Amino acid sequence: MWKNSVDYLIYDLFGMSGRFADALHFFIYDTIKIWFLLLLIIYVVSFLRTYFNTEYVRDYLQGKSKLTGNVLAALFGVITPFCSCSAIPLFLGFMQARIPKGVTFSFLISSPMNNEIAIALLFSLFGWKIALLYITFGLLTAIIGGYAIGEIGRDEDILILVVPSNCCGNTELVKDSLHVKSIEAWNNTWDIYKKIYLYVLLGVGVGALFHGYIPADFVAKYTGEGNPFSVLIAVLMGVPMYASAAAMMPLVEVLTSKGMLLGTALSFMMAVTALSLPEAMILKKILHVRLIGMFFGIVGLGIVVVGYVFNAIL
Amino acid sequence: MKIEVLGTGCAKCKALEELVKKAVAKKGIFAQVEKVEDITKIMEYGVMNTPGLVVNGIVKSTGKLLNEEEIIALLD
């Protein structure tokens, strides 16, 4: 329906045709569609999140056995908010509650990877099937990665001494009413939207140019089946990109429509969200470089494997 | 009354501190407002989502940037 209105606007009302018209059509159609879906999905996720805070997750994970803990931590990572500035209190809080470090890492991997922006963008650009596949493989990476780090990581590499304790002072949190929760979710949604809408515009704009002008065989040659290293390169490129995830995804969507393999695209997006240099710098305050290196190495490897598996089956 | 704002330096934490000071002034009560940036002290309260608001040693809110009315309500 929305597509028809844009069709009418560009081709009939303005009477345009040719490559530029196609690019403009794509730009208007995509931008508005993505903005709308972003607001909708981020709102839904934000609203669900008002029911789960990290303290609740910590209490729940306390005393769970290893593998169960990893699975639950990864699942909770999807619905709890995460920003790299809260990585340290989170890590220490989990340690304090005697949650094994492998389980903590599962959460630390899953939470940023399955964040609302990534899910919303994937859903609006690629559809629910791809979004679901992304979440599933993201969870698997978090579970296996966290478990592996728990097994081979050394406790000495955690540089701060955490005293385990059961109680944590007095807490009297006010229970919010549904009305307050919905307002809070909207405020959160708007905060996120304000941060990313321009990036999305930029991404879709450049994507629109790509769409109209870059030949498909060129893209396929470098990012498709013609290049066996594409997944590896995509992951390496994804690590330094963090804030620009909102701009990168519309571009990736265009590239996939031009022949970039989907596994390569998914790996790239996982690398953008799960492995961020700012987070590594923050974690350096409490973790030895060895452990952070292991974290990046294992997750990076997991993402590369996901990419190749995807490319092989899809 | 002792009010502590827990936060390691995120933008929301600074904003909450300002709002708490305003709320105290508006309410016209005598209160000591302190910003707690030491991570071990924050952990002692068991707070993982900053900013946190602590009134007389009791955690009242975590991970939220409250507005002025909400803060005033918590100071009762």
Interface residues (C-beta under 8 A of the other chain):
Chain A: N53 T54 E55 R58 P81 C83 C85 S86 I88 P89 L90 L92 G93 F94 Q96 V162 C167 C168 G169 N170 T171 E172 L173 V174 E184
Chain B: T8 G9 C10 I39 I42 M43 E44 Y45 G46 V47 M48 N49 T50 G57 I58 V59 K60 S61 T62 G63 K64 L74
